[in-house]
């Protein structure tokens, strides 16, 4: 009951905010109407000159607020326009701050526009411990802002970045609401599949992205529940991704895989403003597989038994032996995962403040159902408060942000996707005449049984931080950041007796409840000193600071068995047996000192030095500390005299960086030889088992990064182009070395003298294609091509990795059989026998290397504006190979459905067919089939071009009082996918989970 | 004045923060162990924790790997592999591959079976190491722990060698050795098992640690030794070991056929305690069903039909389910599912009837036909059958093997191992199992194991 209350409270909160907005609006309108009436109508001609710091500006658009009339400044910046005396003129030009001026009977209005520092190269970029002007930065930092985030009807922060940033590869792992995303910044650095996550930092506070789920409860997701869903995209002002050594070395041991800096929205000076936003939409699965119909399927089954010489269909061949109607046909994909999900999102905020104090209070509520039959939904509510205060003398500042997020996810016990593809097309009806689940006299394992079990997750996340700073002297500032986070996660899954065929005769005394309670608390204190001085042509900035971080985590997993009735399955007290299967605690401590020295000579030459000494509790005595550092240099050649006043080249910078970072994502206590409690009793004694194979000698993994980049702006930066080339090498790889089962475990933690290289090219282009009075069009393009390569691996041949890796090849490869088609004589799949011993064997003949990394990826984003209309759309593209649908199915002939194209198969000697002869259980055919699923045939092109996001906005002309703005929008996500992929959706990490959804939504936003 | 005050305040605030933190700098990154873990040497400081380490092995054996009563264990899988069970369940399960004799070296579930067993062996070696190096435990305690660990290590290798043929014999926890280990010839594995058992017998106490027989004693190790000798054709030794058990009054022959599998039965030599005090066995949940067609496996009707008329096991150890037109049968030795009915049955790994039949077979081979018949009749009579009519040694042995089929069906793969040791697998199974091949007498070494450790090559024939 508690969960419902809390989530409801968010709904009420958001409603209250919206209601407040409405009340305020009514009052404002009443006031304004009376003002309007007092002013007489009078027509004037206004003229003037528009300039900027360098002189006249051509092409500035001048509009009358709330009216269709407008003009554009001509040569020498001159303009004229017809207006009424009470009108307000709006001057806007890309790259400059918009200015509004009331006419008030003036006939000449001259104006100097200021360059807008929030656009283009004047942007201030958050680099973590310091900020830097975009044009002066020496490091590689990609950025998206609220403008791009708000166009997307998604709830996960990683979803908002997909396709928009060079070098950042993001994959959605499931379309299940509350599911996760996988992210890789500049490729895979670590041999460990779990050691490639970037560091997330929210408003200066590191946010642990380690999974909070448990394998016994996160059954429905493709992976364990991720805490990142707690971050609310609506409240993000900007996301910066730090990529190279110069930007990441100040994060030392945690910077190897890049750093994601998330900055939340802050209050602004000005009159109190309300914003309310409501969006609602629908979602459905992007792509289905093309499967056999009943006729094709039954023909396959009969032929398979025929081939095996079986004349009497066995008792368990229900699809053929009469137990099931052979005339039925159900498209199981439609029936099970073909539904429509509903999404609703509303948020409201109040913002305002004086010169000394500003605030922002916002609330958000979102809800999403899923595509299964049945009533499942994901809800999220969130409040965020931000207060900013400066003392009168402007020396002391305090900034506080606090946010609280609650999530409530309710899904079935298990993903239905795989069953929807494998179920025989003539399988019986889901429900019998009475509306109960149909088990067809125990012959039908009804897929909807999974809906009887439940996955439910409640996550509460509190995040608070404060920054205190004081200007000691003109050039010296002292600052301390305090952060605290408290994450509580309650996850449960139920496996009631109704999950099973009633033939087992299982009652509620066999129903099981799994509970997972995970808590995580972090505190961090980071004192810092900042010194900044201009001496002649030199500007020097120094920064020194320290970090003390403590993270404690606990996880308690219960298993409760046997209930008097299934309706009491959530009541632990009603269970006849409660076992604690896991009760873990962990402490992670982290300590560091860091510094930065930056010299800017005449805005032409910039040198940036950063360093960090890190200590981590994840390593054994003597291995805890390590030092990291980087050098970054930049040359702004456009500020050199020769090119300074060039009409075409408006900006030019060459930058270089080199340095080292580390990686300590290995989990806690791995260096200890311990026994852990199993939670499982024997004779009343709860067991203790060896936790792992023991190795205390492992140390830091280091990552050396090199980058060279060119940034250029043309035609007053209307075209802005950057090219970056990087080469990163990680060595001293910390891995769980896979071991054969005979060692008792599957791996051991150790450093390997292996080196992994990631190099690549990243291009971005930003262009204002057209800028007119009513119409403007801009394009942003990003492209990343990267090569991942295992450079060195001493002793690879003798190690357990020899089947997984090849020196000179990427890490994410698989070694498979080389498929050679179907033998026309025997009708059986053939594979290359590499060692020529006449036997195709797993050990010797899996020799063909397939690379599953994307070769290149990127996005093209366009923004078109026409009067009050704005259209944004983003195409995402990925060139890659991946596992195809062959991996989903089992041998053609068995009691599982198949791809429709499998019907094209070998039947008679001499046939040239793509698929082999059907069989139910012939061991030779079966063996060939297993090899087929592990061969080149099972990996094929999974490239795609996807219309990732479309957003159309319409600013309603304000017939209303002038300061109410209303914006209507239509948005779409994953609208169109162009691909040759053999299978369902080409975007996945683990196949056979629910593919990403295609979403349509419509929304309205009010601001005043 | 105001500014200066503020200045001081801010300075003070930072000063306090700095000093507080810097005082704890030195050992800031050293952390304590969490409550849920103990270091390995600490485990062997006290018998209570060492005991928890030992019993954890038994619970693993009960819940996973070869000997579990759950559907993944040998009782169910080898029942389907041979002619004991018929499979009706999902085609997604490895059991269908057992049933069709179509096992694949790449199958993940098979890999799990292998790894789970070696993980249990690792745990026994960790106990041996810990107990040997313990300075705090008493001699008696150390002997107890070592004896049990050696026995379990022998037991697990015994099943492995009979399933996979030549296998590595793992005797320590050193992963550098164990990751490159080679397969040991079957005969040498037998020798190693025997050596472990002999040592275990010397170390283990005569009596059980507690009345419910869930920890092995000296005679449990001898029971396995008797079986090992039977499999190896060492008739004298087999008969002697069996006699050692049959001659004590620790075990009492259970005349009532319905009491054999009760947890109090005094004919039980070793059984596994359930996880919860009011639980029954995994076997019960695996085999029992209440309506047809069966959701998973049912007894093969040929087996049901083969029981002689009047055999009480046919009526008492087999359950029947009918839907009006069809009838299906299930093993009903364990009569309760895991959670139903309160605690009545434990999973039995060794019981007295086996020792009688071991001695009967050994005696028949040694020419003691009277003794052989006496032992065989003991088992027959309890099942309500008359004394055997067989006269010659060969006929008696044939009768004993037939008796084993009826006595031990769906118990830990006895049927498979009996057919295998008497070289009858193909003879008998190729009749009832259409996909049976000669090479199915050995399971495949998991392909991933061969990849990770090429010293395990070659793969068993046929895979």
Interface residues (C-beta under 8 A of the other chain):
Chain A: X308 X309 X310 X315 X316 X391 X393 X395 X396 X422 X441 X442 X443 X445 X468 X470 X472 X478 X480 X500 X501 X502 X503 X504 X505 X506 X507 X509 X510 X525 X527 X546 X548 X561 X562 X576 X577 X579 X582 X583 X584 X585 X586 X587 X588 X589 X590 X591 X615 X616 X617 X621 X624 X668 X669 X672 X673 X674 X675 X676 X677 X678 X680 X681 X682 X683 X684 X685 X686 X687 X688 X689 X690 X691 X693 X694 X738 X739 X740 X741 X742 X743 X744 X745 X746 X748 X800 X803 X841 X842 X843 X890 X894 X895 X896 X920 X921 X922 X923 X926 X927 X930 X934
Chain B: X3 X6 X7 X10 X11 X13 X14 X17 X18 X21 X25 X28 X29 X30 X31 X32 X33 X34 X35 X36 X37 X38 X39 X40 X43 X49 X51 X52 X53 X55 X56 X57 X58 X59 X60 X62 X63 X86 X87 X88 X89 X90 X91 X92 X100 X101 X102 X104 X105 X106 X111 X114 X115 X118 X119 X121 X122 X123 X125 X126 X168 X170 X173 X175 X178 X179 X181 X210 X212 X214 X215 X272 X273 X275 X276 X277 X278 X279 X285 X288 X289 X290 X291 X292 X293 X294 X295 X296 X323 X337 X338 X339 X340 X434 X435 X437 X446 X447 X448 X449 X450 X451 X452 X453 X454 X456 X457 X459
